[in-house]
């Protein structure tokens, strides 16, 4: 099982969307929010995602396709 710390940077169009809820429902990952700062116009979330490496990669691809910038912290 792989564990990655990911920083998600949201564009203004997604600041009010339930992206983390969708992430948890669509992928077999354990997600722990470590830090976050969200306003009405933008936001970022640092989360720990644990699961099979292929599932983490699929989730990163999905987030990117939504317009979220994903940076690997570790």
N, C-alpha and C positions, 0 to 999 in steps of 0.2 A: 504494500500500500504506500502511495506517495502522499506527501504533505507539502503544500506550497503556500507561501504567503503572497497574496496578490493584492495589488492596489488598483482599484477600479476608478477611473475618472469619467464622470458622467457629463454628457453635453446638456445644455439647457432643456432640450426637448424631452429628455428622459428623467429629469430630476424628480418628478412626481409619480413615476411608474413603479410598480412592484417587481422590479427586476430580480431582487434576491429571492423573493417568493417563487418566481418562475424558475430560477436557477435550481432551487432546492427540489422543486417538483419534477423537473425535466431530467435531472442527472442524479446518479447514485453517488452523491458526495455528502460528506459531513462538513458543514460550514459553520465557522465561528467568526463572528465579527469582532475584530480587535480594536479598531478605531474607525471613526466616521465624522465627516463634516458635510452636512447637506443643507442647502438653502433652497429657496423657491426657484433659483435660476441655475444652479450648478451644484456639484457635490463630488465627494470622493469617499470611498470605503476601502479600508484595508481589512482583508479577511483571510482566514486560514481555510484552505480547501483540502480535504483528505479523501482519498479514494484511489481506485486504480488509475495508473498513469494515463491510459488512453481516455478514461472518463474525464480527467482533469483537462486534458488537451481538447476534448470535444467541447467542454464547458467554456474554455478560453476562446475557442473559435466562435461559439455561439454568442458570447458577450461581445466580441469584436464585430460580429455581423450586425449587432444591435446598435453599433456606433459608440460603444464604450471602449475607451483606451485601457488596455490591461498591461500593467507592468509587474514583472515578477520581482518581489523583494528578496525572496530566497527560494 
